[in-house]
């Protein structure tokens, strides 16, 4: 089924590209004919000069009509071609990345457009990549189960990467963050890409009792987007002026990450103020930032 859909999209792309090519070639030949007729008419000095002018005007009129007609048609064709190209790219992208088959269950507490920071990372996502958010949550769970107990230090905790070993039990994973996009934006010096899985910890998490609300440090407070005024601000005024070699163009509208925590089902996951309140400082200096809440 997937191969048939791929073949169909390829066929549509080739067909639309052919239409565009034919339209441009037709326009070119008619315009060249018009210019040739104009040159012939200019060089016609006998009694047929008037007829040459008429032929020239008619040929040029036909060329203009074709020019206007193709101008009206090409945007539709080009739009269709771009749609087919985008669909093909999305289809190939979605089918070329195998899923782990691990579901995001209610114990993962996944939140889109969120990147909980916690107090640190036990495992950096730059060097630890997985297939999807479900596998990232599973990795956090495996890290917690092996590294979060006495005697866990130094043990291998992930069978697919046996060279990875536990550190301090106090830094066992309770918070996970996954990059689900080709590139994930962040205010730092690293290029973040699809599959990054950051395993984090936060002092006092889990709380006592474990069923109490979990208040996770969130650099965006309760927000899931970058403030509009920040997105349109000059790069040099960004909270961190990310080098264009790291991220080209403006910052995205949405926080790209997916993040969650290993709490019991039904436990409330709340955002808490981060250790570094850079967003609040920026909005006070360059804002206001409508809709942002900093008293949490």
N, C-alpha and C positions, 0 to 999 in steps of 0.2 A: 504493500500500500504506500509506504513512504517513497519507494523508488518510482512508482507511477506518478505520484504528486510532483516529485522532483523533475521528471521528464516533461510533465505538462507545463510546469513553470518555465523550464528551459525553452520549450516550444513557443510559448507566449512571448518570451523575451526576444527570441530570434525573429518571430513574425513582426512584432512591433518595430524592431530595429530595421527590418527590411522596408517597412512602409516609410519610415523617416528617410531612409537612404533614397528610395524611389522619388519621393516628393522633392528632395533637394536636387537630385539629378535632373528631374523634369523642369524644375524652375530654372536651373542653370542653362539647359539647352534652349529653352524658349527665349530667355533673356539674350543669349548669344545670337540667336536668330534675329531678334529685334535690333541688336546693335549692327549686325551685318546688313540688314535691310536699310538701316539709317545710313551706313557708309555707302551703299549702292546708290541710294537716292541722292546723296550729296554729290556723287560723281556723275550723275546722269545729266548730260547737257543737251540731249536731243529733245524731240517733241514728246517723249514719253515721261518727261520730268514730273508732270502733274500726277500721272498714274503711279509713279514711284513714291511720291509723297503720300498718296492715299494708302498705298500698300504699307508704307512705313508706319503711318498713323494706326492702321488696323492691327499690324503686327505688335506694335508697342502697346496698344490698348489690350490685346490678348495677353501679352506678357504681364501687364499690370493686373489684369483680372486674375490670372493664375497666381501672381504674387500675393494678392489680397486673400485669395481663397486658401492658399497654403498657410498664410499667416494665421488664418482663423482655425485651420485644422491642426497645425503642428502643436500648439499648446496642449490639445487634448491627447494627441499621439504621444508627445513627450511626457505628459503627466502619467499616461497609462504605462509607458515604458519605465518611468521611475518607480511606479507602484509595483510592477512586475519584478524589477530589479531588487527593490526593498524586500518584497515578499520572498523572493528567492534567497536573498542573503539571510533573512530571518529564519527561513526554513532550514537552510544548511546549518546555520548556527545552532538551532535548537536540536537538530538531529545528530550533529557531530559531537555533542557533549553527552556522554552516557550518564544516566542517573544512577545514584547509589541505591535507589530503591528503598531508602530509609525515610520513613514519613516523619514530618514534624508533628509530634504528638503534643498533648496538652501539658506535658511536663517540660516542654522546651520553652514555652511562653514567648514565641517568636513575635517580633514587632517589626514591620517594614518601615523603611525610611528612619531608622534609628541606629545609633552606634554608641551603646553604653560604654563608658570609659573605665569604670571601676577605679581601682588604685594602681593597677599595673597589669602587665601581660606575662603569664607564665610561659606561653608559647606564642611567638610572633608569627603572624600570618604571612609575612614576606617569604618565609621559608617553609610554611606548612599550608598546603593547598589540598582541598577536597572537591568532590563533585557537585555538592549542593548544600543547602542550608540544613537539611536533615542529617547529612553526614557530619556537618560541623557540630551540631548539637550532640550527636552520638560521640564525637571525639571529646567534647567537654565532659560528657558523662563518664567516658572511659578514663580520662585523666583524673577526675574526681574519685572514681572508685579505686584506682591504683595508687595515686599520689596523695590522696587526702587522708590516709591512715598512717598510724605510727609504723615505722619500718618500711615505708614506701620509697623513701629517698633512694635514688639511683636505679630504681626498677624501670624496665621498659614498659610503656603503657599503651602503645599503639602498634598492633601487629603488622600493619602495612609499612611502618617506619620503625623497625626495631632499634635503630640507633638513637631514638629519642628517649630520654630518661627523666624520671621525676626529680623535682627539686624539693623545696621545703613544703611540708604538709600544709602550712598556713597559706601557701600560694597555689593550692589546688584549684582547678577551674570551677567557677560557679556562674560565670558570665561568658557568653560566646558572641562573636560578631563575624558575619560572613559577607563577602563581596559578591553580589549576584550579577554584576555588569562587567562588560569588557574592560572598562576603567572605572575606578571608584575614587571620587574626589575626597581629598582631606587636606587640611592645613598643615602640611609637613613637607619634608624633603624627599619623600619616597614616591615611586610610581606604583600605585596599587591596582591590581588586576583581578580578573575573575578567579574565584576559587579560594582566595585568601580566607583563612579561618584563624581568627585571633581568640585565644583562650585566656580569659582574664579572671582576676580575683578582686575582691573589695573587702577591706577590713570591716568586720561586723556583719558580713553576709556569709551564710544565712543568719538571720536574726534569731533571737530567742524570745518566744518559741518560733520554730520554723514556719508556723502557720501565720505569723504576723505579716503585715505588708512588707514587701521588699522594696526599699528605697535605693534605687541604683543611680549612681552618678551619671549624668547625661550632659555632655558638652553643649547640647542644643536645648537644654532645659526641657520644656514640653514640646518644643517645635519639631516639625518633621521636614521643614524647608529652610532654605537660607533666606533671610529677609530680602525683600525686593530691592531696597535701597543699597544693600550690601552687594547684591549681584551686579548692579549697574555702576558700582563705585570703581574708580581707577585702581588698577592692581596694586599700586604703591601704597594705597590706604587699606588694603585688606588686612584682616587680623594677623595674617602671615602672608607676605607677598610671594606666593608660590612661583617659582621660576617657570618661565614658559617652556623650558625643556622638560619640565615635569608635567605641567598641565597647560595646554594651549587653549586660548579662548576664555570666555567668561565662565564663572563657576556655575554649576547646574542649579536648577530650581529646587530639586528634592535631595534630601540626604540619601545617598545611594545604598547605604548598608542595611542589612537585616541583623537584628540583635535579639538576644533572649537570655534567660536565666534558668537554672535547674531548680525551680521551686516546685512544690507539690501542686497538684491540680487544684484550682480554685483560689490559690493564693494571689493576692493583688500585687501587681508589679507597677511600682510608681517611679516617676523620674525625680531625682534629687539634684540639687545644685552641684556642679562639678567642682573639683579642687581649683581649677583655673577658670575664672568667670570671664573669659575673653569676649564672649558674645555680648554679655551685658556691658562690658567696658566700651566695646566698639559702638554699640547702639547709643550709649550715653554721649559719646563724642561726635559721632557722625549721623545719628538718627534724627528723629525718632524712628523706631521700628514697630509699626502698628501690628497688634496681635501677639506680640511676644510677651511671655510671662516670666519674670525673673524672681518673684517672691514665692518660691516653692520649697 
